[in-house]
Each structure stands twice: as C-alpha cells, then as structure tokens.
Amino acid sequence: MSKQVDLKSVVLNEDGTLGDNFEALKKATLKKYGLDIKKGNDLQPYNLTSSGIFVIDLANFGGYPDNVGTMIHGVKSSGKSTASLLHIKETQIKYPNKKILYLAIEKGCFNKEWAEDLGVNLDDVIVIDDGFGAEQYITIMEEFIKTNSISLIVVDSTPELLPADEINKDIDKEQRMGSNARMCSLLITKYSKACVYLSQIENEFKNKKDVKFKAHKPSILFINQRREKMNTTYASAQLPGGNRLIHFPLVIMELKTSESGEEQSYVVKNTHTFNLGGANNRNKANGKLYETGEYDISTSKKHYRGVKGIVDDFSTVVKQSFKFNLSSGAGTSYYCCVFKDRRFKNHSEIEEAIVNDKKAYWLLKATIIAKARLENGMSLVPPDGLLQRCTREEIVEALSNAGYSVE
C-alpha cells in the first residue's frame, strides 16, 4: 500500500484552525485510506439492477441499488429464494463478465432445476453449501470479493449463520445468546473491509499507465425469515440477525405468497405480494413509489402462457403504460410508445405484442419507470445510463414517441 500521510498537516492551518483545501484533503485521504471523499453536491444516486419483477422495480424506481445491501424476508415458502434467483438472472445480464456467489447456508436452499427454469446461467453461479460454521462462509466470501470477480452475493439465509463451536455443542451444554447476531455483524464487517480493500487496490494502480484496475464492489442480498417473538404477552413477528443486520441494508422488503392457482391437481402459478411499508421495511436508496404490490410466477408449463418460470406481468405493464400516458387510444384504435406507427384494436393486442417482442417488453417497462422517476424529481435513468436492460437513448426515443421531450 502507499506510504501513509498525516491528514492533520493537510486539513489544519499553522495556527491549528481548520483549513479549506478540500482537494488536498481528498488527495491525502485517497492516498492513505484508498477512499474517495466527496462534497455533498458531488454525490451521485445509486445505480440500479432490476429485481426481475416489474412491480417491485417500479415501486423502487428501477430495482435494487448496486454495491450495497438489500434484504428480502418472509415466512416459509413466501418466494424469497425465487425472488433472489430472478435478481441473479438480471445481475448476470448487466454484469456478464462477473460471477454470482451464493452462500447456501440453509442446506438444500439452491434449487438447480428451478434456477434454470427462471433463466439463471448456472455456469456463472458459485454455490457454497458445504461450509461448517459461519466463520467458513464468511472467510470464503471475503476472499472471493478480493478477487474482484463477484457482482452479487446472496446469503440464504441469515438465521442459519451460527459459529462452528455453537454447532458442535452438545444439546445439554449451555448455548450462548446472540451468536447469530454476532455472526451477521461479522459478515457485514468482512464484506465492508473487503470492499475497502478493492478501493485501495484501485488507487494503487491509478497512476500506472500499463496496468488498469477498476474495483467492482459486489451487491449483497440477504434472505431473512420472519420468526414469532414468543416472550411477550402477544406473539409478534421479528427479524433475526441483530440490529446491525437490520440497519445495514438500504432496501428491506417483505414477501408473502397469497394464493396458488390449480388446474387438475397441478399448481400452475404462485401469486406473491411484496411490502415496502411497515416498521421493518424501507428504501433508503431512492424512496418508494408505492408500498405494496402483487405478481404471478408460473410454476408449470400448464400455465396459460405455456412456459414454466416466467413472471406473468404483461397485463400489469400494459395497464401501467396507460396510467403514465405512454399508451393511449379509444374504440378500436390504440397506440403504444414502443411500437412507433403501429396501431392496435385493444389492450389485449398490445399485451400480446410485448409477449412476442422481448425488446419492446423491456423497453416499455423501462420507459414507465423512467417516467415515474421524472415525475418524482429524479433523473431519467441512474448514473450508469441503464434501466431495465435499456439505455438512456432508447428510453428517450420511446418517450419522444409518446410526445414527451427529454433533454
């Protein structure tokens, strides 16, 4: 690492008063710690990666924030692992040269067949499911982050993070309180430390012309389980993992399974709901457009779409496009901004058009979210210029087709 510098000599004047040479302080901090400090006006919004579920992306103005923590939680069979797999697929599309690290702490939680049905590229997913004790998982995670090859870490699930000595204890031996919280706190510490390490390495290579190194700090997705708190007069749900795990993620969202559709004893879809409101849930990255929503995932080829593992949100996308004035019409003549100079007889024809045209489907979703961002005082797209697999230029053209001018 670089030779350390005395920050006091940079920020203090000779008389001991605080100096105002910000650029010198910035340079010295970068040299000593590998951290790039910024003034408040220079802070950028977070880049976003799609959750893979349109209603969740719209509620969060584009998806989950990159390079920080997100938590999804719920009771058993509420769709948490499925939601994580859909987000993995979108992360792989956005960062094709990076790998996914899946810490399968809860044995058997990674379903290979279901992951394939959902579109995950299994060749680029590193699954760790043979660890014994939280310390092994945490050490492996730290080493993988330092390789600069990981785009997303999935921790499935945090309540299973227990130290090896706790697992080894006899049942009649005294169990220590708070062991899961300590391990969750340790995981966050090691994650943060490894990300700082990457920043320091990037700083080391900044002035070397023959070597280029761009640090990629992975996002981390925690899967948590709601547990009933029984030591009170009235049982109430709580999230395991301790206060640090609750405070660290910028986005916390609850999932539920509301119903299943059945056909001849086959379950053909699961209907899930999400909740960004309430005491435990939040979005500190972008705020939220709304707090709750519903989505369907097909679980069988007997689903009317004939495909297993799709998020059946086409009708919802079309409805939202009318709500945001990106589609319009009356009688037997309708228009949609992603199909220039094409007319449709009704809403259903627009829906079928985006079912058969994946590019138009993603562009319509991106344009809806971009319009929502503009209406709420945000930039059209995140700083990296990407939204829902689409570029800023594509979204601007679609908005222009609907009569909206964007500079």
Stockholm file with secondary structure:
# STOCKHOLM 1.0

chainA/1-407         MSKQVDLKSVVLNEDGTLGDNFEALKKATLKKYGLDIKKGNDLQPYNLTSSGIFVIDLANFGGYPDNVGTMIHGVKSSGKSTASLLHIKETQIKYPNKKILYLAIEKGCFNKEWAEDLGVNLDDVIVIDDGFGAEQYITIMEEFIKTNSISLIVVDSTPELLPADEINKDIDKEQRMGSNARMCSLLITKYSKACVYLSQIENEFKNKKDVKFKAHKPSILFINQRREKMNTTYASAQLPGGNRLIHFPLVIMELKTSESGEEQSYVVKNTHTFNLGGANNRNKANGKLYETGEYDISTSKKHYRGVKGIVDDFSTVVKQSFKFNLSSGAGTSYYCCVFKDRRFKNHSEIEEAIVNDKKAYWLLKATIIAKARLENGMSLVPPDGLLQRCTREEIVEALSNAGYSVE
#=GR chainA/1-407 SS CCCCCCHHHHHBCTTSCBCCCHHHHHHHHHHHHSCCCCCGGGCCCCCEECCSCHHHHHHTTSSEETTSEEEEEESTTSSHHHHHHHHHHHHHHHCTTSEEEEEECSTTCCCHHHHHHTTCCGGGEEEECCCCSHHHHHHHHHHHHHTTCEEEEEEECGGGCCCHHHHHSCTTSCCCTTHHHHHHHHHHHHHHHHHHHHHHHHHHHTTCTTCCCCCCCCEEEEEEECEEECSSSSCEEECSSHHHHHHSCSEEEEEEEEEEEEETTEEEEEEEEEECCSSSCEETTTCCSCSEEEEEEECSTTSTTSCSSCBCCHHHHHHHHHHTTSEEEETTEEEETTSTTCCBSSHHHHHHHHHHCHHHHHHHHHHHHHHHHHHTTCCSSCTTSEETTEEHHHHHHHHHHTTCCCC
#=GC SS_cons         CCCCCCHHHHHBCTTSCBCCCHHHHHHHHHHHHSCCCCCGGGCCCCCEECCSCHHHHHHTTSSEETTSEEEEEESTTSSHHHHHHHHHHHHHHHCTTSEEEEEECSTTCCCHHHHHHTTCCGGGEEEECCCCSHHHHHHHHHHHHHTTCEEEEEEECGGGCCCHHHHHSCTTSCCCTTHHHHHHHHHHHHHHHHHHHHHHHHHHHTTCTTCCCCCCCCEEEEEEECEEECSSSSCEEECSSHHHHHHSCSEEEEEEEEEEEEETTEEEEEEEEEECCSSSCEETTTCCSCSEEEEEEECSTTSTTSCSSCBCCHHHHHHHHHHTTSEEEETTEEEETTSTTCCBSSHHHHHHHHHHCHHHHHHHHHHHHHHHHHHTTCCSSCTTSEETTEEHHHHHHHHHHTTCCCC
//
